Amino acid sequence: MSAPPQGLAAEPLEQLPGDLMMWVLIVSELLVFGAGLAAFLSVRLSDPAGFADAQDQLHRAAAGVNTLVLVTSGFFAARASRACLAGRPRQVRALLALAMALGGVFLLVKGLEYAEAIGAGLFLETHPFFTFYYLLTGFHAAHVLAGIVILSLVGWKASPQNLEVGTAFWHMVDLVWVILFPVIYLLR
């Protein structure tokens, strides 16, 4: 058996940025969201008209704004990682603060969206669509909150390794929303 070519890791897992346990968490979270979306789509098959009518009661513009907000926050988190590699700790903290603030904006907009839906009498038990809507987007909102906490912790002890781990989680949160948004708000 020959040694791997110079510059290549002996194990594929050694090439992952950040920490292996964070990747285990990310993959497990993606599987949970995937299972939730698969359940949503399979139940939707039993009542496509009901799901479409329920979907029409959502605030698509707010969800679109939230998509831009979260993707922009991911951009700032990525820039923070680059600033850390360049040895600019003040810029790291400023960029992470922007990413976290946009995460807060996401949660505020989501809270206003929930308040509007609840004010219109749309609850978990109103229709299976709303059961999935609240569970999937609520679970995602919990991850946004967790991501804000993680970014604050890695900003406090900023190092390239910490930033890779924290931003990997934040990008998973972005990715999940980029999938949830069209499936819940747009897909007919």
C-alpha positions in Angstrom: 0.0 0.0 0.0 1.5 3.3 -1.0 1.4 6.6 0.9 -1.1 9.3 -0.2 0.4 11.9 -2.6 2.0 14.8 -0.9 -0.5 17.5 0.2 -3.4 15.0 0.5 -4.6 13.8 3.9 -4.5 10.1 4.6 -8.2 10.1 5.7 -11.0 12.0 4.0 -12.3 13.1 7.4 -9.1 14.9 8.1 -9.9 17.2 5.2 -13.0 18.6 6.8 -12.7 22.1 8.1 -13.3 22.6 11.8 -14.1 19.8 14.3 -15.4 16.3 13.5 -18.0 16.5 16.3 -19.5 19.6 14.8 -19.9 17.8 11.5 -21.6 14.9 13.2 -24.0 17.4 14.7 -24.5 19.2 11.4 -25.2 15.9 9.5 -27.6 14.7 12.3 -29.5 18.0 12.2 -29.7 17.9 8.4 -31.1 14.4 8.7 -33.8 15.6 11.2 -34.8 18.5 8.9 -34.8 16.1 5.9 -37.1 13.7 7.7 -39.4 16.6 8.7 -39.5 17.8 5.1 -40.1 14.3 3.8 -43.0 13.9 6.2 -44.4 17.4 5.2 -44.2 16.5 1.5 -45.8 13.0 1.9 -48.7 14.4 4.0 -49.1 17.2 1.4 -49.7 14.5 -1.3 -52.9 13.5 0.6 -54.3 17.1 0.5 -52.6 19.2 -2.1 -55.5 21.7 -2.4 -55.7 22.1 1.4 -52.0 22.6 1.7 -52.1 25.2 -1.1 -55.0 27.1 0.6 -53.1 27.0 3.9 -49.9 28.1 2.2 -51.7 31.1 0.7 -52.3 32.4 4.3 -48.5 32.8 5.0 -46.6 36.0 4.6 -44.3 35.2 1.7 -42.7 38.7 1.6 -41.6 38.4 5.2 -40.1 34.9 4.4 -38.4 36.4 1.4 -36.9 39.2 3.5 -35.8 36.6 6.1 -34.1 34.6 3.3 -32.0 37.7 2.3 -31.3 38.5 6.0 -30.1 35.0 6.8 -28.0 34.6 3.6 -26.4 38.0 4.3 -25.6 37.0 7.9 -23.9 33.9 6.5 -21.8 36.2 4.2 -20.7 38.2 7.3 -19.8 35.0 9.2 -17.7 33.8 6.3 -15.9 37.2 6.1 -15.3 36.9 9.9 -13.5 33.6 9.3 -11.3 35.2 6.6 -10.6 38.2 8.9 -9.5 35.8 11.6 -7.1 34.1 9.3 -5.7 37.5 8.4 -5.2 38.3 12.1 -7.8 41.1 12.4 -9.6 40.4 15.7 -11.5 43.7 15.8 -12.9 43.0 12.3 -13.8 39.4 13.3 -15.9 40.7 16.2 -17.5 43.4 14.1 -18.4 40.9 11.3 -19.7 38.4 13.8 -21.8 41.1 15.5 -23.3 41.9 12.1 -24.0 38.2 11.5 -25.6 37.8 15.0 -27.6 41.0 14.6 -29.1 39.7 11.3 -29.8 36.5 13.1 -31.8 38.6 15.6 -33.6 40.3 12.8 -34.5 36.9 11.3 -36.0 35.9 14.7 -37.9 39.2 15.0 -39.4 38.9 11.6 -40.3 35.2 12.2 -41.9 36.2 15.5 -44.0 38.9 13.8 -45.0 36.4 11.2 -46.1 33.9 13.9 -48.0 36.7 15.7 -49.8 37.5 12.4 -50.7 33.9 11.8 -51.8 33.3 15.3 -53.9 36.5 15.2 -55.6 35.1 12.1 -56.5 32.0 14.1 -53.9 29.7 12.5 -52.6 27.3 15.1 -50.8 23.9 15.1 -54.2 22.1 15.0 -55.8 24.3 12.3 -54.6 22.1 9.4 -51.7 19.6 9.0 -49.9 22.3 6.9 -49.7 24.6 10.0 -48.6 21.7 12.2 -45.6 21.2 9.9 -45.1 25.0 9.4 -44.8 25.7 13.1 -42.7 22.6 13.8 -40.3 23.0 11.0 -39.9 26.8 11.1 -39.9 26.8 14.9 -37.2 24.1 15.0 -35.2 26.2 12.6 -35.7 29.3 14.7 -34.3 27.4 17.7 -31.2 26.7 15.5 -30.9 30.3 14.6 -30.9 31.2 18.3 -28.3 28.4 19.0 -26.2 29.7 16.1 -26.2 33.2 17.6 -25.0 31.8 20.9 -22.3 29.8 19.1 -21.1 32.8 17.1 -20.9 34.8 20.3 -18.8 32.1 21.9 -16.4 31.7 19.0 -16.2 35.5 18.8 -15.2 35.7 22.4 -12.4 33.2 21.9 -11.7 33.9 18.2 -9.3 31.5 16.5 -9.4 30.1 13.0 -10.4 26.7 14.4 -13.2 28.1 16.5 -14.5 30.3 13.7 -14.5 27.3 11.3 -16.6 25.3 13.8 -19.0 28.2 14.5 -19.5 29.3 11.0 -20.0 25.7 9.8 -23.0 25.5 12.1 -24.2 28.9 11.0 -24.0 27.9 7.3 -26.0 24.8 8.1 -28.7 27.0 9.5 -28.6 29.1 6.3 -28.7 26.0 4.1 -31.8 24.6 6.0 -33.6 27.9 5.5 -32.8 28.0 1.8 -34.5 24.6 1.6 -37.4 25.3 3.9 -38.3 28.6 2.3 -39.3 27.3 -1.1 -40.8 24.1 0.2 -43.0 25.7 2.7 -43.7 29.1 1.2 -43.5 28.6 -2.6 -43.8 25.0 -3.7 -47.2 24.1 -5.2 
